[in-house]
Amino acid sequence: MRAELDAIDDALLAALQRRAAVVAEVAALKNGGVPLRPGREAAILRRLLGHAAGGPLPRQALVRIWREILAGSLAQQGHFTVAVCEPGGGQKGAIGLLAREHFGALTPLHFHRSPSQAIGDLAAGTAWVAVLPLPAEEDAGGALWWTSLLHQDGMSLGRVDHGGTAERGRIQVVARLPFWAARPEGTPSAAAFVVAAIPPDASGADRTLFGLEFSAETSRARLASQIAAAGLAAGTILLRREGEQKTARALVDLAGFIAEDDPRLAAIEGLLRPAVRLGAYAEAWEETP
């Protein structure tokens, strides 16, 4: 049996080497393009978890193994660095642990106390992605980082060298952590968004975030009704009202992978400007009984 295990280990190594060779070919075809594809990664994990149903390998072990494999593929394509907003400071907070769990044990993490500092790493081109606390309601101070993503026309984004350089795009949410929703004891229970200067990619089961601007007199219930009337299914709606200003903002989480030019968005009554897509993310994997 030990000899059989040794043979299996050798086969696993050979398969990983073949995978790394294909990754190198893909990287060459991209010619310096952004290597991160969170939606595809989520689709890979869903497929493997489905294949593993009923098998002896623990599901959380499968997720951990493939997260490290995917992290290794990113590292193989260049210097991949993550900026982390850890409001409490230090490197052992819940957000930092989530980032380490998702992006691998050896990926460099740069820690900041505020979302603006972490996003600043993206703008400066010193990090590929930033991991930020989930936005909270209007009195949450630094957790209102999403409002800065509504107006990025004048933002100058840097370039990142990962074995070739690539121009950067608008900063958007591209993933939500953790992807593995069944949290074993001892794992961080927090949640976070991953933002990057790339467009999100669909995974097959997604949610899309939009920023809306409307009259401050509009209630949350009224806004929800207008969204539903346009044929969209909203989950969380976070509001932002500032003093006596006549304009309010909302971060709306919609079911599905929705394009910015989806005609249903234009059908939402009362908007003061077209809805702005702030990103999209793969829905978490939920264990079925």
C-alpha positions, 0 to 999 in steps of 0.5 A: 500500500505504501508503494501504491501511495508513492506511485500515486504521489509521483503521478500527482507530481507529473500531472501538476508539472503538465498543468504548469506547462499548459499555464506557461503556454496560456501566459505566453498567449496572453502576452502580458495580460492580467492572469487573474480570472476569479470567475473561472477559478470558482467554476473550476472549484464547483466542477471539482466539488461536484465530481468529488461528491461521495468520495473519501477526500474531505471537501474542505481539503479539496478546496485548500489544495486547489486554492494553492494550485491556483495561487501557484499558477498566478505566481508562475505568471509573474509577481502577484501581490495582494493589498489587504485592508485590516482595520484592526492592524496586524497580520492575523486579523480575519481579513488577512486570514481570508486573503491568505486562505484564498490566495495561498500561503506564499503570496505576498500580502501588504497590510493597510488599516484603511480601504483607501490605502489598499485601493491606493496600491492598485492605483499605484500599480504595486498590487494586483488585487485588494481585499477589503471589508464588506461595505456596511450601512451609511454610518460605517466610515471607512467601509464606504469605500464603494462610493469611491468606485462610482466616479473613477473617470479621473483616476490614474492607474499604474502598471504592474510588472508580472513578466510583462506589463499590462494597462489597467482598467476601472477598479471593480469587485471581482470576487467575494471571500470566502468562496467555501461557505461551510466554514470549519472550526478555526477558520475566519468567519469574516467576509470580504470583497476582492477588487482589481483593475480588471473586469469581472468574469462570469462563473455560471452562478454570480451576483452583480454590484451596481451603484445607483444615484437617486433623490435623497427623498426616495426610501429604501422600500421605494428603491427596492420596489423600483428595482423589482419593477424593472425585472431585477432581483435585488439582495442587499441594498446599502444606502448612503445619504450625506447631510442635506444633499439632495442626492443619495447613493445605493450599493445594490447586489443583484442576482445574475451576471449583469452587463452595464448596458442591460436594458433593465437597468435603464428601466429603474425609475428615478435614477439621476444617472445611469447605473454604474457596475461596481463589479460581480462575484461568484456565489459561494459554494454551499453544501447540500444536505 
